Amino acid sequence: MGGTSQMAVVGEGLAGAALALALCHLGRGRQVETLLYAGNGPARGMARILTPQCRSRLALLGCTLPNTEPTTPLVGLRVLSRGARAWLPYPPGVVSLGHPGKDPLGALLTARAGMAGARVRAWAVERTELMSQTRAPGRVVRSHGLVARADTVAFALEPQDASAAAAEPHGRAPLLPGAEAWVATGRPLPFAQLLLAPAPGVDGLLLLPVPVGAWACAFGPGVEPVDLSLLLVEAARDGLLEPGFDLLSLGRRPVPAGSAPVLTGPGWVATGPDALGHPLDLAVGPALALAGQVAHALVEASEPPSALAHAMLRAGVGRLRRENDAAAAVWRVARHAGPEAARAFRGGQQPRPVPADLTLAGLDRPRATPVLWRMRWQVVRTLLTAPLRPPEQAAPLLQPPRDPRLIYVVDDDPDTREGLREQLSLGGAEVVTFPGELELLAAVAHRPPAAVLLDVVLERVDGIRLCRQLVGHPATRGTPVYVMSGLGGSQLRRQALEAGAAEFLVKPLDRAMLARILERHRLAQRERPWPGTDSPASSHTAA
């Protein structure tokens, strides 16, 4: 670039800080000024995987992770798919780190970028727009009334980055719905676990050990936080997660599924996991490598609007794009590959050193091509042999008997829970209350109730979605679920009934309404016994 060039990096996490730091190193002596818009929101927790190669890259940037920062050693990744298992070992020295309320590596790189000469601004960018003057190319960065000019804006996009809304629409990768949870356990496991297609609509569930316990991420079409809650309960039941864990946080986390349609435009470039990434691209190494390549392209391009795309290709971003698209295709095929999906990852390992093109939760040895071909062959073989196979007999599910006197109440307001418990208890019911969905789902698996009263607005999940989960859960299938809300309205009522609710109740609930519910259950108990029981008396289970 001719003259002094001003680069604006918009990104609140590791990708933005790494890009700003790389620009400071490459721009020395080239009159390049770097501005880093690091956001002004609360710190966001991120789970990271650190390999020895990542530590070397950090050292080249002048960064060293403090010895006081807790980490968890990882010995391998266990892949599970419908009963089949595959073990993928990590090389020595691989660790994980992360915390629900902070991103230590992102903070370290941000501080180092400021020391290297980047002007770090605690601004959350609202939008950028082209300069109106034809003789002054570049973009205008707007943030809460503050305006700045930049020759080029680099959007370093990461999950849950508040500044991501400022990105060009074509600069974002396709996103899959997802959810993440931080879980506190007594002793973290020394290996990560990847469950392929663990439930309908869920492509994958990753359980990654971290110092606080475990970080869980579920992704797939239509995944919501309540789906992850149910998966965590089932993982604890199956021995994949320590029973009695504490849920520290739960929320949505869209995950990238390939490359952005356009990575460069007039005066802007998109980078980071949400522009070039896939759901399990958690290792620090690829993010640092991509930051170096993009920084090299930005510094070398003579005229950013016209030459930046060619500079990106020369820097190797085109190869990364092909690799990420191949990695994104793995999950689409794994939905239908059955047990062979887990074995395909093991078969993708190479006995001799070859360039890797599938970064799988910190592993860089699998090859996407053999993994995809093995999965696709299994899908084709399944379709060809389907007419010759006898119909599969589903294994009977052994569910605990339902207690005809037991009613569960789910509401995040303690006064409401206590009031409903007292009124229903006066009618002869045994009432157990829960503040959230996780406690409810754990109790349902061990002691199914006769009815569930469920509030629409909960702290972590949507009550309508939770109702749909309960209606389809084996332990509560056929159990009436009454959805409650202080907000009336025909639309909310329709959503509740479409989700399978037996009735929509408007709070506050009066005694006549509760008495009607109790009487309905008494009649149902006299008409027929609950499934899995011989009589109402024998179905009672002590609390």
C-alpha positions as CSV (number, residue, x, y, z in Angstrom):
1,M,0.0,0.0,0.0
2,G,1.2,3.5,-0.7
3,G,1.4,6.0,2.1
4,T,0.2,5.4,5.6
5,S,-2.6,2.8,5.6
6,Q,-5.0,2.5,8.5
7,M,-6.4,-1.0,9.1
8,A,-9.4,-1.4,11.3
9,V,-9.9,-4.9,12.9
10,V,-13.4,-5.5,14.2
11,G,-13.4,-8.5,16.6
12,E,-13.8,-9.1,20.3
13,G,-12.0,-12.5,20.6
14,L,-8.9,-14.3,19.8
15,A,-9.2,-14.0,16.0
16,G,-9.4,-10.2,16.0
17,A,-6.6,-9.8,18.5
18,A,-4.4,-12.3,16.6
19,L,-5.0,-10.4,13.3
20,A,-4.2,-7.0,14.9
21,L,-1.0,-8.4,16.4
22,A,0.1,-10.0,13.1
23,L,-0.5,-6.7,11.4
24,C,1.6,-4.9,13.9
25,H,4.5,-7.4,13.3
26,L,4.2,-7.4,9.5
27,G,3.5,-3.7,9.2
28,R,6.7,-2.5,10.9
29,G,8.5,-0.1,8.6
30,R,5.6,-0.1,6.1
31,Q,3.6,2.8,7.6
32,V,0.7,0.6,8.6
33,E,-1.5,1.8,11.5
34,T,-3.7,-0.8,13.2
35,L,-6.9,-0.1,15.1
36,L,-8.5,-3.0,17.1
37,Y,-12.2,-2.6,18.0
38,A,-12.3,-5.1,20.9
39,G,-15.9,-4.5,22.0
40,N,-17.3,-3.0,25.2
41,G,-19.5,-5.8,26.4
42,P,-19.0,-8.3,29.2
43,A,-16.3,-11.0,28.8
44,R,-17.5,-14.1,27.0
45,G,-16.2,-17.5,27.9
46,M,-14.6,-19.6,25.2
47,A,-13.2,-23.1,25.3
48,R,-9.9,-23.5,23.5
49,I,-7.5,-26.4,22.6
50,L,-3.8,-25.6,22.8
51,T,-1.2,-27.9,21.1
52,P,2.6,-27.6,21.2
53,Q,2.5,-26.1,17.7
54,C,0.0,-23.5,19.0
55,R,2.4,-22.6,21.8
56,S,5.2,-22.1,19.3
57,R,3.0,-19.8,17.2
58,L,2.1,-17.8,20.3
59,A,5.8,-17.5,21.2
60,L,6.6,-16.1,17.8
61,L,4.0,-13.4,18.5
62,G,5.6,-12.7,21.8
63,C,2.8,-14.4,23.9
64,T,3.2,-16.9,26.6
65,L,0.4,-18.4,28.6
66,P,0.9,-17.7,32.3
67,N,1.7,-20.7,34.4
68,T,-1.1,-19.7,36.7
69,E,-3.7,-20.3,34.0
70,P,-5.3,-23.6,34.7
71,T,-5.4,-26.2,31.9
72,T,-6.6,-29.8,31.5
73,P,-4.4,-32.3,29.7
74,L,-6.0,-34.3,26.8
75,V,-4.9,-37.7,25.8
76,G,-7.4,-38.4,23.1
77,L,-10.8,-38.0,21.5
78,R,-13.4,-40.7,21.7
79,V,-15.9,-40.7,18.8
80,L,-19.3,-42.5,19.4
81,S,-22.0,-43.3,16.9
82,R,-24.9,-45.7,17.5
83,G,-22.8,-48.1,19.6
84,A,-19.6,-47.9,17.5
85,R,-16.5,-46.2,19.0
86,A,-13.3,-44.9,17.6
87,W,-10.3,-43.7,19.6
88,L,-8.2,-40.8,18.2
89,P,-5.1,-40.1,20.3
90,Y,-3.8,-36.6,20.8
91,P,-0.1,-36.0,20.5
92,P,1.7,-35.2,23.8
93,G,1.3,-31.8,25.3
94,V,-2.3,-31.0,24.2
95,V,-4.4,-29.2,26.8
96,S,-7.7,-27.5,27.0
97,L,-8.6,-24.3,28.7
98,G,-11.6,-22.0,29.2
99,H,-13.9,-20.5,31.7
100,P,-17.6,-19.4,31.4
101,G,-16.8,-15.8,32.1
102,K,-13.5,-15.1,30.3
103,D,-11.3,-15.9,27.3
104,P,-7.8,-15.9,28.7
105,L,-6.1,-16.4,25.3
106,G,-8.1,-13.6,23.7
107,A,-7.3,-11.3,26.6
108,L,-3.6,-12.2,26.4
109,L,-3.4,-11.5,22.6
110,T,-5.4,-8.3,23.0
111,A,-3.0,-7.0,25.6
112,R,0.0,-8.0,23.5
113,A,-1.4,-6.3,20.4
114,G,-1.7,-3.0,22.4
115,M,1.9,-3.4,23.5
116,A,3.0,-4.0,19.9
117,G,1.5,-0.7,18.7
118,A,-2.2,-1.4,17.9
119,R,-4.6,1.2,19.1
120,V,-7.1,-0.9,21.1
121,R,-10.5,0.7,21.4
122,A,-13.3,-0.7,23.7
123,W,-15.9,0.0,21.1
124,A,-18.7,-2.3,19.8
125,V,-19.0,-1.4,16.1
126,E,-22.5,-0.9,15.0
127,R,-21.9,-0.8,11.2
128,T,-19.4,0.2,8.5
129,E,-20.1,2.0,5.2
130,L,-18.2,3.0,2.1
131,M,-16.7,6.5,2.0
132,S,-18.8,8.9,0.0
133,Q,-15.8,10.7,-1.5
134,T,-14.5,8.9,-4.7
135,R,-11.0,10.3,-4.1
136,A,-10.8,9.0,-0.6
137,P,-11.4,5.2,-0.8
138,G,-12.0,3.3,2.4
139,R,-14.8,2.7,4.9
140,V,-16.4,4.6,7.8
141,V,-16.6,2.8,11.1
142,R,-19.5,3.8,13.3
143,S,-19.9,3.0,17.0
144,H,-22.4,4.7,19.3
145,G,-22.0,8.1,17.7
146,L,-18.2,7.8,17.3
147,V,-16.9,7.8,13.7
148,A,-13.5,6.7,12.4
149,R,-12.1,6.2,8.9
150,A,-10.2,3.2,7.7
151,D,-8.6,2.1,4.5
152,T,-9.6,-1.5,5.1
153,V,-11.9,-3.1,7.7
154,A,-11.2,-6.7,8.7
155,F,-14.1,-8.5,10.4
156,A,-12.6,-11.1,12.6
157,L,-15.7,-13.0,13.5
158,E,-16.1,-15.4,16.4
159,P,-19.2,-17.1,17.9
160,Q,-21.2,-14.8,20.1
161,D,-19.2,-11.7,19.0
162,A,-21.4,-8.7,19.5
163,S,-19.6,-6.9,16.7
164,A,-20.5,-9.7,14.2
165,A,-23.7,-7.8,13.4
166,A,-21.5,-5.2,11.7
167,A,-20.1,-7.7,9.2
168,E,-21.1,-7.7,5.6
169,P,-23.9,-10.3,5.1
170,H,-21.8,-12.2,2.5
171,G,-18.8,-12.3,4.9
172,R,-20.3,-14.7,7.3
173,A,-20.2,-18.5,6.9
174,P,-23.4,-20.5,6.9
175,L,-24.4,-21.1,10.5
176,L,-25.9,-24.1,12.1
177,P,-28.1,-23.7,15.2
178,G,-26.3,-24.7,18.3
179,A,-26.1,-24.5,22.1
180,E,-23.3,-24.5,24.6
181,A,-23.1,-25.3,28.3
182,W,-20.5,-25.0,31.0
183,V,-20.7,-27.8,33.6
184,A,-18.9,-28.1,36.9
185,T,-17.8,-31.7,37.8
186,G,-15.7,-33.1,40.6
187,R,-12.9,-34.4,38.3
188,P,-12.6,-33.7,34.6
189,L,-12.0,-36.6,32.3
190,P,-8.6,-36.8,30.5
191,F,-10.2,-37.2,27.0
192,A,-12.8,-35.4,24.9
193,Q,-15.9,-37.2,23.6
194,L,-17.8,-36.6,20.3
195,L,-21.2,-38.1,19.9
196,L,-22.4,-38.2,16.2
197,A,-26.1,-37.8,15.6
198,P,-27.0,-38.5,19.3
199,A,-30.7,-37.4,18.8
200,P,-33.0,-36.4,15.9
201,G,-32.0,-33.0,14.6
202,V,-28.7,-33.0,16.4
203,D,-25.6,-33.6,14.3
204,G,-23.1,-33.7,17.1
205,L,-22.4,-33.3,20.8
206,L,-18.9,-32.5,22.0
207,L,-18.0,-32.9,25.6
208,L,-14.6,-31.2,26.2
209,P,-12.9,-31.4,29.6
210,V,-11.9,-28.0,30.9
211,P,-10.5,-26.9,34.3
212,V,-14.0,-26.1,35.7
213,G,-15.4,-29.5,34.6
214,A,-16.7,-29.8,31.0
215,W,-17.7,-27.6,28.1
216,A,-20.6,-29.0,26.0
217,C,-21.6,-28.0,22.5
218,A,-24.5,-29.4,20.5
219,F,-25.2,-28.4,16.9
220,G,-27.6,-29.4,14.2
221,P,-30.8,-28.2,12.5
222,G,-33.1,-26.7,15.0
223,V,-30.9,-27.3,18.1
224,E,-32.0,-25.3,21.2
225,P,-30.6,-25.0,24.7
226,V,-33.3,-27.3,26.0
227,D,-32.1,-30.0,23.6
228,L,-28.6,-29.7,25.1
229,S,-30.1,-30.0,28.6
230,L,-31.7,-33.3,27.7
231,L,-28.5,-34.6,26.1
232,L,-26.5,-33.7,29.2
233,V,-28.9,-35.6,31.4
234,E,-28.7,-38.6,29.1
235,A,-24.9,-38.4,29.0
236,A,-24.8,-38.6,32.8
237,R,-27.2,-41.5,32.7
238,D,-24.9,-43.3,30.2
239,G,-21.7,-42.7,32.1
240,L,-20.3,-40.1,29.7
241,L,-20.6,-37.3,32.2
242,E,-20.2,-37.3,36.0
243,P,-23.6,-37.7,37.7
244,G,-24.7,-34.8,39.9
245,F,-23.0,-32.2,37.8
246,D,-23.8,-28.5,38.3
247,L,-24.9,-26.4,35.3
248,L,-22.9,-23.1,35.4
249,S,-24.4,-21.6,32.2
250,L,-26.5,-22.6,29.2
251,G,-27.3,-20.6,26.0
252,R,-27.4,-20.5,22.3
253,R,-24.2,-20.8,20.3
254,P,-24.5,-20.9,16.5
255,V,-21.6,-22.7,14.9
256,P,-20.1,-22.1,11.4
257,A,-20.6,-24.8,8.7
258,G,-18.2,-23.9,5.9
259,S,-16.8,-20.8,4.3
260,A,-18.5,-17.5,3.7
261,P,-19.8,-16.9,0.1
262,V,-17.5,-13.8,-0.3
263,L,-14.4,-13.2,1.8
264,T,-13.5,-9.8,0.4
265,G,-15.4,-6.8,-0.8
266,P,-14.8,-3.0,-1.4
267,G,-12.6,-2.1,1.5
268,W,-13.4,-5.1,3.7
269,V,-12.3,-8.6,4.4
270,A,-13.9,-11.4,6.5
271,T,-11.8,-13.8,8.6
272,G,-12.1,-15.8,11.8
273,P,-14.1,-19.0,12.7
274,D,-17.4,-17.5,11.7
275,A,-16.1,-16.7,8.2
276,L,-13.8,-19.8,7.7
277,G,-14.6,-22.6,10.1
278,H,-16.7,-25.6,11.1
279,P,-18.3,-26.7,14.4
280,L,-15.3,-28.3,15.9
281,D,-12.6,-25.8,14.8
282,L,-11.6,-25.2,18.4
283,A,-7.8,-25.3,18.1
284,V,-5.8,-22.1,18.5
285,G,-3.3,-23.0,15.8
286,P,-5.7,-22.7,12.7
287,A,-6.9,-19.3,14.0
288,L,-3.3,-18.0,14.4
289,A,-2.3,-19.4,11.0
290,L,-5.3,-17.7,9.3
291,A,-4.6,-14.4,11.0
292,G,-1.0,-14.5,9.7
293,Q,-2.2,-15.2,6.2
294,V,-4.8,-12.5,6.1
295,A,-2.4,-10.0,7.7
296,H,0.2,-10.8,5.0
297,A,-2.5,-10.2,2.3
298,L,-3.6,-6.9,3.8
299,V,0.0,-5.6,4.0
300,E,1.0,-6.8,0.5
301,A,-2.1,-5.7,-1.4
302,S,-1.3,-2.5,-3.3
303,E,-4.9,-1.4,-3.7
304,P,-7.2,-3.2,-1.3
305,P,-10.5,-2.8,-3.2
306,S,-9.1,-4.4,-6.3
307,A,-6.1,-6.5,-5.3
308,L,-7.1,-7.8,-1.8
309,A,-8.9,-10.9,-3.2
310,H,-5.8,-11.9,-5.2
311,A,-3.5,-11.3,-2.3
312,M,-5.7,-13.5,-0.1
313,L,-5.5,-16.3,-2.7
314,R,-1.7,-16.0,-2.9
315,A,-1.5,-16.2,0.9
316,G,-3.2,-19.6,0.9
317,V,-6.7,-18.7,2.1
318,G,-8.2,-20.5,-0.9
319,R,-6.8,-23.8,0.3
320,L,-8.2,-23.1,3.8
321,R,-11.6,-22.4,2.2
322,R,-11.6,-25.8,0.5
323,E,-10.6,-27.6,3.7
324,N,-13.4,-26.0,5.7
325,D,-16.0,-26.8,3.1
326,A,-14.9,-30.4,3.2
327,A,-15.0,-30.4,7.0
328,A,-18.5,-29.0,6.9
329,A,-19.6,-31.8,4.6
330,V,-18.6,-34.4,7.1
331,W,-21.4,-33.5,9.5
332,R,-24.1,-33.6,6.8
333,V,-23.0,-37.1,5.7
334,A,-22.5,-38.4,9.3
335,R,-26.2,-38.0,10.0
336,H,-27.0,-41.0,7.8
337,A,-23.8,-43.1,8.1
338,G,-24.8,-44.9,11.3
339,P,-22.1,-46.8,13.2
340,E,-19.7,-46.4,10.3
341,A,-19.5,-42.6,11.0
342,A,-17.3,-43.2,14.1
343,R,-15.1,-45.8,12.3
344,A,-14.7,-43.4,9.4
345,F,-12.8,-40.9,11.6
346,R,-10.5,-43.7,12.7
347,G,-9.9,-44.7,9.1
348,G,-9.1,-41.2,8.1
349,Q,-5.9,-41.3,10.1
350,Q,-2.8,-41.7,8.0
351,P,0.2,-43.9,9.0
352,R,2.6,-41.5,7.3
353,P,2.8,-37.7,7.6
354,V,0.5,-36.0,5.1
355,P,-1.0,-32.5,5.0
356,A,-4.1,-32.5,7.2
357,D,-7.3,-30.9,6.0
358,L,-9.7,-31.6,8.8
359,T,-9.1,-30.0,12.2
360,L,-11.2,-32.0,14.6
361,A,-11.2,-30.6,18.1
362,G,-7.5,-29.9,18.1
363,L,-6.5,-33.0,16.0
364,D,-4.9,-32.3,12.7
365,R,-4.3,-35.8,11.4
366,P,-7.6,-36.8,9.9
367,R,-8.1,-36.4,6.2
368,A,-11.5,-35.2,5.1
369,T,-11.6,-37.1,1.8
370,P,-11.2,-40.7,3.3
371,V,-13.6,-39.8,6.1
372,L,-16.3,-38.6,3.6
373,W,-15.8,-41.6,1.2
374,R,-16.2,-44.1,4.0
375,M,-19.3,-42.4,5.3
376,R,-20.8,-42.1,1.8
377,W,-20.1,-45.7,1.0
378,Q,-21.9,-46.8,4.2
379,V,-24.9,-44.6,3.3
380,V,-25.1,-46.2,-0.2
381,R,-24.6,-49.7,1.1
382,T,-27.4,-49.1,3.7
383,L,-29.8,-48.0,0.9
384,L,-28.9,-50.9,-1.3
385,T,-29.3,-53.6,1.3
386,A,-32.4,-52.1,3.0
387,P,-34.9,-54.3,1.1
388,L,-32.9,-57.5,2.0
389,R,-32.7,-56.8,5.8
390,P,-35.4,-57.9,8.2
391,P,-37.2,-55.0,10.0
392,E,-35.3,-53.9,13.0
393,Q,-36.9,-54.6,16.3
394,A,-36.5,-51.7,18.7
395,A,-35.1,-52.6,22.1
396,P,-37.8,-52.2,24.8
397,L,-37.2,-49.2,27.0
398,L,-37.4,-50.0,30.7
399,Q,-39.0,-46.9,32.2
400,P,-39.6,-46.5,35.9
401,P,-43.3,-46.6,36.9
402,R,-45.2,-43.4,37.1
403,D,-46.6,-42.2,40.4
404,P,-50.3,-41.3,39.9
405,R,-50.1,-38.9,42.8
406,L,-47.0,-37.0,41.7
407,I,-47.1,-33.6,40.0
408,Y,-44.1,-31.7,38.9
409,V,-44.1,-27.9,38.9
410,V,-41.5,-25.9,36.9
411,D,-41.3,-22.2,37.5
412,D,-38.3,-19.9,38.0
413,D,-40.2,-17.7,40.5
414,P,-39.9,-19.2,44.0
415,D,-43.1,-17.7,45.3
416,T,-45.1,-19.1,42.5
417,R,-43.6,-22.6,43.0
418,E,-44.4,-22.5,46.7
419,G,-48.0,-21.3,46.2
420,L,-48.7,-24.0,43.6
421,R,-47.1,-26.6,45.9
422,E,-49.4,-25.7,48.8
423,Q,-52.6,-25.5,46.8
424,L,-52.0,-28.8,45.0
425,S,-50.9,-30.6,48.2
426,L,-54.2,-29.6,49.8
427,G,-55.9,-31.6,47.1
428,G,-54.0,-34.8,48.0
429,A,-51.2,-34.6,45.4
430,E,-47.5,-35.0,46.1
431,V,-45.8,-32.0,44.5
432,V,-42.2,-31.5,43.6
433,T,-41.0,-28.1,42.3
434,F,-38.1,-27.3,40.1
435,P,-36.5,-23.9,39.2
436,G,-35.4,-25.0,35.8
437,E,-35.4,-27.6,33.1
438,L,-32.2,-29.5,34.0
439,E,-33.5,-30.5,37.4
440,L,-36.8,-31.5,35.9
441,L,-35.3,-33.7,33.2
442,A,-33.1,-35.5,35.7
443,A,-36.1,-36.2,37.9
444,V,-38.2,-37.3,35.0
445,A,-35.7,-40.0,34.1
446,H,-35.8,-41.5,37.6
447,R,-39.4,-40.9,38.7
448,P,-42.0,-40.0,36.0
449,P,-44.9,-37.8,37.2
450,A,-48.6,-38.0,36.6
451,A,-48.6,-34.4,35.3
452,V,-46.4,-31.4,34.8
453,L,-47.2,-27.7,35.3
454,L,-44.7,-25.8,33.2
455,D,-44.1,-22.0,33.0
456,V,-43.4,-20.5,29.6
457,V,-40.7,-18.1,30.7
458,L,-37.7,-19.9,32.4
459,E,-34.3,-18.6,33.1
460,R,-32.3,-20.6,30.5
461,V,-34.8,-22.2,28.0
462,D,-38.1,-21.6,26.3
463,G,-41.0,-23.4,28.1
464,I,-42.7,-24.1,24.8
465,R,-39.7,-26.0,23.5
466,L,-39.4,-27.8,26.8
467,C,-43.0,-28.9,26.6
468,R,-42.3,-30.4,23.2
469,Q,-39.4,-32.3,24.6
470,L,-41.5,-33.7,27.5
471,V,-44.3,-34.8,25.1
472,G,-41.7,-36.8,23.1
473,H,-39.7,-38.1,26.0
474,P,-40.1,-41.8,26.7
475,A,-40.7,-41.3,30.4
476,T,-43.4,-38.6,30.0
477,R,-45.0,-39.6,26.7
478,G,-48.7,-39.5,27.4
479,T,-48.2,-37.4,30.5
480,P,-50.4,-34.2,30.5
481,V,-48.2,-31.1,30.4
482,Y,-50.0,-27.9,31.4
483,V,-48.3,-24.8,30.1
484,M,-48.7,-21.7,32.3
485,S,-48.0,-18.0,31.5
486,G,-48.9,-14.6,32.9
487,L,-49.2,-13.4,29.3
488,G,-52.4,-14.5,27.7
489,G,-53.0,-14.3,24.0
490,S,-54.2,-16.6,21.2
491,Q,-50.7,-16.9,19.6
492,L,-49.0,-18.1,22.7
493,R,-51.9,-20.5,23.4
494,R,-51.7,-21.9,19.9
495,Q,-47.9,-22.4,20.2
496,A,-48.4,-24.3,23.5
497,L,-51.1,-26.5,22.1
498,E,-49.1,-27.2,18.9
499,A,-46.2,-28.3,21.2
500,G,-48.5,-30.9,22.7
501,A,-49.7,-29.2,25.9
502,A,-52.8,-30.6,27.4
503,E,-54.1,-27.1,28.3
504,F,-52.9,-23.5,28.4
505,L,-53.3,-21.9,31.7
506,V,-53.2,-18.1,32.4
507,K,-51.5,-17.1,35.7
508,P,-52.3,-16.6,38.5
509,L,-54.0,-20.0,38.8
510,D,-57.1,-20.0,41.0
511,R,-58.2,-22.8,43.2
512,A,-61.0,-23.8,40.9
513,M,-58.6,-24.3,38.0
514,L,-56.3,-26.4,40.1
515,A,-59.1,-28.4,41.5
516,R,-60.3,-29.1,37.9
517,I,-56.8,-30.4,37.0
518,L,-56.7,-32.7,40.1
519,E,-60.2,-34.1,39.4
520,R,-59.2,-34.8,35.8
521,H,-56.3,-36.9,37.0
522,R,-58.4,-38.8,39.6
523,L,-60.8,-39.8,36.8
524,A,-57.9,-40.8,34.6
525,Q,-56.5,-43.0,37.3
526,R,-59.8,-44.8,37.8
527,E,-60.3,-45.4,34.1
528,R,-56.9,-47.0,33.3
529,P,-53.6,-47.8,35.0
530,W,-50.5,-45.9,34.0
531,P,-48.2,-47.6,31.5
532,G,-45.6,-49.7,33.2
533,T,-47.8,-50.4,36.3
534,D,-50.2,-53.0,37.4
535,S,-52.3,-50.8,39.7
536,P,-52.1,-47.3,41.1
537,A,-51.0,-48.6,44.5
538,S,-48.1,-50.6,43.1
539,S,-47.0,-47.7,40.9
540,H,-46.1,-45.3,43.8
541,T,-42.4,-44.7,44.2
542,A,-41.0,-43.1,47.3
543,A,-39.5,-39.7,46.8
